[in-house]
Amino acid sequence: MAIARHGSGASAGLRALGSQIHPVFMLPPLASSLFGAILAGDVSVALAALHLAAVFSGLYTAHVKDGYVDFYHRGEDDDHPLTATGCRVALAAATIAFTIALGAIFLLVGPLAALLTLPGWIIGYFHAPQLDMHPVTATAGYPSGIALALVGGYYVQAEAVAPVPLAFAAVFLLVLSGIKVVDDAQDYEYDRSIGKRTVAVELGRARARLTAYGLMAVGLLTVLALAAATVFPPSAALAPIVFAGVATLTHRADAELSTMLLIRGSYLFLAVLVAAVWFQPLR
């Protein structure tokens, strides 16, 4: 049973499986899970690790399934490190790992914690070729996973849902949905050719760009408003300023460069929010 398309043996198989770990896209959801735990206060390392394992497994499922569909069904990618069998093995392993983590969360925390965690795998598995064909789900799928990771990370620790994590989740959903619209514009021609209805395909590149920056702006203004109202720590107002600086640099850049800068800007945005909540320097 060959796992890797290039090379043979265990080492080639492990490299192929490892190739589906994409840090650029995995770090924000994992960081959001930890951020939710931090918002809850006293952090149980064991529960945080379980939730992180579930989030990671859901993300890995998404990357394997997306690559499988794009290479073996759509012919979108020129190459893929895993064989079709290797993709199935990876999907099965990730699903088993997710199920174990989910079961442990159910037993140790409760059914609502499990229900808040389960959509991570559902979004990941059904992103391609189902959810990524509609402008709303194609845009909001990944950001929704990040928002749910934050709320789930909080609930696993606190066993409750509170306004602050929900507000942060809404902000992430808005900002990251804007970034996703910019990202999808890179594949405008191909997506249009296969009937993939991204925002760029539906609205055109120019209007999609305006929509993207509108979503990001609403998210940043929401943080400022909630910081002014002391719902968020006052120092959280620094995060929109940092992200807005990065976003300004992308205004006239192409979709590929803009996406790269905006994703890295989202790391800074999250880092400043975490620091604001953890240290509360302006309290």
Contacts in CASP RR format, 6 or more apart in sequence:
PFRMAT RR
TARGET T0000
AUTHOR 0000-0000-0000
METHOD contacts of the structure
MODEL  1
MAIARHGSGASAGLRALGSQIHPVFMLPPLASSLFGAILAGDVSVALAAL
HLAAVFSGLYTAHVKDGYVDFYHRGEDDDHPLTATGCRVALAAATIAFTI
ALGAIFLLVGPLAALLTLPGWIIGYFHAPQLDMHPVTATAGYPSGIALAL
VGGYYVQAEAVAPVPLAFAAVFLLVLSGIKVVDDAQDYEYDRSIGKRTVA
VELGRARARLTAYGLMAVGLLTVLALAAATVFPPSAALAPIVFAGVATLT
HRADAELSTMLLIRGSYLFLAVLVAAVWFQPLR
1 85 0 8 1.000
1 86 0 8 1.000
1 89 0 8 1.000
2 8 0 8 1.000
2 83 0 8 1.000
2 85 0 8 1.000
2 86 0 8 1.000
3 12 0 8 1.000
3 13 0 8 1.000
3 16 0 8 1.000
3 17 0 8 1.000
3 82 0 8 1.000
3 83 0 8 1.000
3 85 0 8 1.000
3 86 0 8 1.000
3 89 0 8 1.000
4 12 0 8 1.000
4 13 0 8 1.000
4 15 0 8 1.000
4 16 0 8 1.000
4 81 0 8 1.000
4 82 0 8 1.000
4 83 0 8 1.000
4 86 0 8 1.000
5 16 0 8 1.000
5 79 0 8 1.000
5 80 0 8 1.000
5 81 0 8 1.000
5 82 0 8 1.000
5 83 0 8 1.000
6 12 0 8 1.000
6 16 0 8 1.000
6 81 0 8 1.000
15 81 0 8 1.000
16 81 0 8 1.000
16 82 0 8 1.000
16 86 0 8 1.000
17 82 0 8 1.000
17 86 0 8 1.000
17 90 0 8 1.000
19 81 0 8 1.000
19 82 0 8 1.000
20 60 0 8 1.000
20 63 0 8 1.000
20 64 0 8 1.000
20 67 0 8 1.000
20 81 0 8 1.000
20 82 0 8 1.000
20 90 0 8 1.000
21 60 0 8 1.000
21 63 0 8 1.000
22 63 0 8 1.000
24 263 0 8 1.000
25 59 0 8 1.000
25 63 0 8 1.000
25 142 0 8 1.000
25 263 0 8 1.000
26 56 0 8 1.000
26 59 0 8 1.000
27 267 0 8 1.000
28 146 0 8 1.000
28 176 0 8 1.000
28 263 0 8 1.000
28 266 0 8 1.000
28 267 0 8 1.000
28 270 0 8 1.000
29 55 0 8 1.000
29 59 0 8 1.000
29 145 0 8 1.000
29 146 0 8 1.000
29 149 0 8 1.000
30 52 0 8 1.000
30 55 0 8 1.000
30 56 0 8 1.000
30 59 0 8 1.000
30 149 0 8 1.000
31 267 0 8 1.000
31 270 0 8 1.000
31 274 0 8 1.000
32 146 0 8 1.000
32 147 0 8 1.000
32 149 0 8 1.000
32 150 0 8 1.000
32 153 0 8 1.000
32 172 0 8 1.000
32 270 0 8 1.000
33 48 0 8 1.000
33 51 0 8 1.000
33 52 0 8 1.000
33 55 0 8 1.000
33 149 0 8 1.000
33 150 0 8 1.000
33 152 0 8 1.000
33 153 0 8 1.000
34 48 0 8 1.000
34 52 0 8 1.000
34 153 0 8 1.000
34 274 0 8 1.000
35 150 0 8 1.000
35 168 0 8 1.000
35 270 0 8 1.000
35 273 0 8 1.000
35 274 0 8 1.000
35 277 0 8 1.000
36 150 0 8 1.000
36 151 0 8 1.000
36 152 0 8 1.000
36 153 0 8 1.000
36 154 0 8 1.000
36 157 0 8 1.000
36 165 0 8 1.000
36 168 0 8 1.000
37 43 0 8 1.000
37 47 0 8 1.000
37 48 0 8 1.000
37 51 0 8 1.000
37 153 0 8 1.000
37 154 0 8 1.000
37 156 0 8 1.000
37 157 0 8 1.000
38 274 0 8 1.000
38 277 0 8 1.000
38 278 0 8 1.000
39 150 0 8 1.000
39 154 0 8 1.000
39 162 0 8 1.000
39 164 0 8 1.000
39 165 0 8 1.000
39 168 0 8 1.000
39 277 0 8 1.000
40 153 0 8 1.000
40 154 0 8 1.000
40 157 0 8 1.000
40 158 0 8 1.000
40 165 0 8 1.000
41 157 0 8 1.000
41 158 0 8 1.000
42 157 0 8 1.000
43 157 0 8 1.000
44 157 0 8 1.000
47 105 0 8 1.000
47 108 0 8 1.000
47 109 0 8 1.000
47 156 0 8 1.000
47 157 0 8 1.000
48 153 0 8 1.000
48 156 0 8 1.000
48 157 0 8 1.000
50 101 0 8 1.000
50 104 0 8 1.000
50 105 0 8 1.000
50 108 0 8 1.000
50 156 0 8 1.000
51 101 0 8 1.000
51 105 0 8 1.000
51 117 0 8 1.000
51 149 0 8 1.000
51 152 0 8 1.000
51 153 0 8 1.000
51 156 0 8 1.000
53 97 0 8 1.000
53 101 0 8 1.000
54 98 0 8 1.000
54 101 0 8 1.000
54 102 0 8 1.000
54 105 0 8 1.000
54 117 0 8 1.000
54 120 0 8 1.000
54 121 0 8 1.000
55 117 0 8 1.000
55 120 0 8 1.000
55 149 0 8 1.000
57 94 0 8 1.000
57 95 0 8 1.000
57 97 0 8 1.000
57 98 0 8 1.000
57 101 0 8 1.000
57 121 0 8 1.000
58 94 0 8 1.000
58 98 0 8 1.000
58 120 0 8 1.000
58 121 0 8 1.000
58 124 0 8 1.000
58 125 0 8 1.000
59 124 0 8 1.000
60 90 0 8 1.000
60 94 0 8 1.000
61 91 0 8 1.000
61 94 0 8 1.000
61 95 0 8 1.000
61 98 0 8 1.000
61 121 0 8 1.000
61 124 0 8 1.000
61 125 0 8 1.000
62 123 0 8 1.000
62 124 0 8 1.000
62 125 0 8 1.000
62 127 0 8 1.000
64 82 0 8 1.000
64 87 0 8 1.000
64 90 0 8 1.000
64 91 0 8 1.000
64 94 0 8 1.000
65 87 0 8 1.000
65 91 0 8 1.000
65 124 0 8 1.000
65 125 0 8 1.000
65 127 0 8 1.000
65 128 0 8 1.000
66 127 0 8 1.000
66 128 0 8 1.000
66 132 0 8 1.000
67 77 0 8 1.000
67 80 0 8 1.000
67 87 0 8 1.000
67 128 0 8 1.000
68 80 0 8 1.000
68 82 0 8 1.000
68 84 0 8 1.000
68 87 0 8 1.000
68 91 0 8 1.000
69 128 0 8 1.000
69 129 0 8 1.000
70 76 0 8 1.000
70 77 0 8 1.000
70 80 0 8 1.000
70 128 0 8 1.000
71 77 0 8 1.000
71 79 0 8 1.000
71 80 0 8 1.000
72 80 0 8 1.000
72 84 0 8 1.000
72 87 0 8 1.000
73 129 0 8 1.000
74 129 0 8 1.000
74 194 0 8 1.000
76 190 0 8 1.000
80 87 0 8 1.000
82 90 0 8 1.000
91 125 0 8 1.000
95 121 0 8 1.000
95 125 0 8 1.000
98 121 0 8 1.000
101 117 0 8 1.000
102 114 0 8 1.000
102 117 0 8 1.000
102 118 0 8 1.000
102 121 0 8 1.000
103 114 0 8 1.000
105 113 0 8 1.000
105 114 0 8 1.000
105 117 0 8 1.000
105 156 0 8 1.000
106 113 0 8 1.000
106 114 0 8 1.000
109 155 0 8 1.000
109 156 0 8 1.000
109 159 0 8 1.000
110 159 0 8 1.000
112 155 0 8 1.000
113 152 0 8 1.000
113 155 0 8 1.000
113 156 0 8 1.000
113 159 0 8 1.000
116 148 0 8 1.000
116 151 0 8 1.000
116 152 0 8 1.000
116 155 0 8 1.000
117 148 0 8 1.000
117 152 0 8 1.000
117 156 0 8 1.000
119 144 0 8 1.000
119 145 0 8 1.000
119 148 0 8 1.000
120 145 0 8 1.000
120 148 0 8 1.000
120 149 0 8 1.000
123 131 0 8 1.000
123 141 0 8 1.000
123 142 0 8 1.000
123 144 0 8 1.000
123 145 0 8 1.000
127 141 0 8 1.000
127 142 0 8 1.000
130 137 0 8 1.000
131 137 0 8 1.000
131 138 0 8 1.000
131 141 0 8 1.000
132 138 0 8 1.000
132 196 0 8 1.000
133 195 0 8 1.000
133 196 0 8 1.000
133 197 0 8 1.000
134 197 0 8 1.000
135 197 0 8 1.000
135 198 0 8 1.000
135 199 0 8 1.000
135 201 0 8 1.000
135 202 0 8 1.000
138 180 0 8 1.000
138 184 0 8 1.000
138 196 0 8 1.000
138 197 0 8 1.000
138 198 0 8 1.000
138 199 0 8 1.000
139 177 0 8 1.000
139 178 0 8 1.000
139 180 0 8 1.000
139 181 0 8 1.000
139 184 0 8 1.000
139 198 0 8 1.000
139 199 0 8 1.000
140 173 0 8 1.000
140 177 0 8 1.000
140 180 0 8 1.000
141 180 0 8 1.000
142 176 0 8 1.000
142 180 0 8 1.000
143 172 0 8 1.000
143 173 0 8 1.000
143 174 0 8 1.000
143 175 0 8 1.000
143 176 0 8 1.000
143 177 0 8 1.000
143 178 0 8 1.000
143 180 0 8 1.000
144 173 0 8 1.000
146 172 0 8 1.000
146 173 0 8 1.000
146 176 0 8 1.000
147 169 0 8 1.000
147 170 0 8 1.000
147 172 0 8 1.000
147 173 0 8 1.000
148 169 0 8 1.000
150 165 0 8 1.000
150 168 0 8 1.000
150 169 0 8 1.000
150 172 0 8 1.000
151 161 0 8 1.000
151 165 0 8 1.000
151 166 0 8 1.000
151 169 0 8 1.000
154 161 0 8 1.000
154 162 0 8 1.000
154 165 0 8 1.000
155 161 0 8 1.000
163 231 0 8 1.000
164 231 0 8 1.000
164 232 0 8 1.000
167 222 0 8 1.000
167 226 0 8 1.000
167 231 0 8 1.000
167 232 0 8 1.000
168 232 0 8 1.000
168 273 0 8 1.000
170 219 0 8 1.000
170 222 0 8 1.000
171 219 0 8 1.000
171 222 0 8 1.000
171 223 0 8 1.000
172 270 0 8 1.000
174 215 0 8 1.000
174 216 0 8 1.000
174 218 0 8 1.000
174 219 0 8 1.000
174 222 0 8 1.000
175 215 0 8 1.000
175 216 0 8 1.000
175 219 0 8 1.000
175 220 0 8 1.000
175 243 0 8 1.000
175 266 0 8 1.000
175 269 0 8 1.000
176 266 0 8 1.000
177 215 0 8 1.000
178 211 0 8 1.000
178 212 0 8 1.000
178 213 0 8 1.000
178 214 0 8 1.000
178 215 0 8 1.000
178 216 0 8 1.000
179 212 0 8 1.000
179 216 0 8 1.000
179 259 0 8 1.000
179 262 0 8 1.000
179 263 0 8 1.000
179 266 0 8 1.000
181 198 0 8 1.000
181 199 0 8 1.000
181 200 0 8 1.000
181 208 0 8 1.000
181 209 0 8 1.000
181 211 0 8 1.000
181 212 0 8 1.000
181 215 0 8 1.000
182 208 0 8 1.000
182 209 0 8 1.000
182 212 0 8 1.000
182 250 0 8 1.000
182 255 0 8 1.000
182 258 0 8 1.000
182 259 0 8 1.000
182 262 0 8 1.000
183 255 0 8 1.000
183 259 0 8 1.000
183 263 0 8 1.000
184 191 0 8 1.000
184 198 0 8 1.000
184 199 0 8 1.000
184 200 0 8 1.000
184 208 0 8 1.000
185 198 0 8 1.000
185 200 0 8 1.000
185 205 0 8 1.000
185 208 0 8 1.000
185 209 0 8 1.000
185 255 0 8 1.000
186 255 0 8 1.000
186 256 0 8 1.000
186 259 0 8 1.000
187 196 0 8 1.000
187 198 0 8 1.000
188 198 0 8 1.000
188 200 0 8 1.000
188 201 0 8 1.000
188 204 0 8 1.000
188 205 0 8 1.000
188 255 0 8 1.000
190 196 0 8 1.000
191 197 0 8 1.000
191 198 0 8 1.000
191 200 0 8 1.000
191 201 0 8 1.000
192 201 0 8 1.000
195 201 0 8 1.000
198 208 0 8 1.000
199 208 0 8 1.000
199 211 0 8 1.000
199 212 0 8 1.000
200 208 0 8 1.000
202 208 0 8 1.000
203 211 0 8 1.000
213 247 0 8 1.000
213 251 0 8 1.000
216 243 0 8 1.000
216 247 0 8 1.000
216 262 0 8 1.000
219 240 0 8 1.000
220 240 0 8 1.000
220 243 0 8 1.000
220 244 0 8 1.000
221 240 0 8 1.000
223 232 0 8 1.000
223 236 0 8 1.000
223 237 0 8 1.000
223 239 0 8 1.000
223 240 0 8 1.000
223 273 0 8 1.000
224 237 0 8 1.000
224 240 0 8 1.000
226 232 0 8 1.000
226 236 0 8 1.000
227 233 0 8 1.000
227 234 0 8 1.000
227 235 0 8 1.000
227 236 0 8 1.000
227 237 0 8 1.000
228 237 0 8 1.000
232 276 0 8 1.000
232 277 0 8 1.000
233 276 0 8 1.000
233 277 0 8 1.000
233 280 0 8 1.000
233 282 0 8 1.000
233 283 0 8 1.000
234 282 0 8 1.000
234 283 0 8 1.000
235 275 0 8 1.000
235 276 0 8 1.000
235 279 0 8 1.000
235 280 0 8 1.000
235 281 0 8 1.000
235 282 0 8 1.000
235 283 0 8 1.000
236 272 0 8 1.000
236 273 0 8 1.000
236 276 0 8 1.000
236 277 0 8 1.000
238 272 0 8 1.000
238 276 0 8 1.000
239 268 0 8 1.000
239 269 0 8 1.000
239 270 0 8 1.000
239 272 0 8 1.000
239 273 0 8 1.000
239 276 0 8 1.000
240 269 0 8 1.000
242 265 0 8 1.000
242 268 0 8 1.000
242 269 0 8 1.000
242 272 0 8 1.000
243 265 0 8 1.000
243 266 0 8 1.000
243 268 0 8 1.000
243 269 0 8 1.000
246 261 0 8 1.000
246 262 0 8 1.000
246 264 0 8 1.000
246 265 0 8 1.000
246 268 0 8 1.000
247 262 0 8 1.000
247 265 0 8 1.000
249 261 0 8 1.000
250 257 0 8 1.000
250 258 0 8 1.000
250 261 0 8 1.000
250 262 0 8 1.000
253 261 0 8 1.000
275 281 0 8 1.000
END
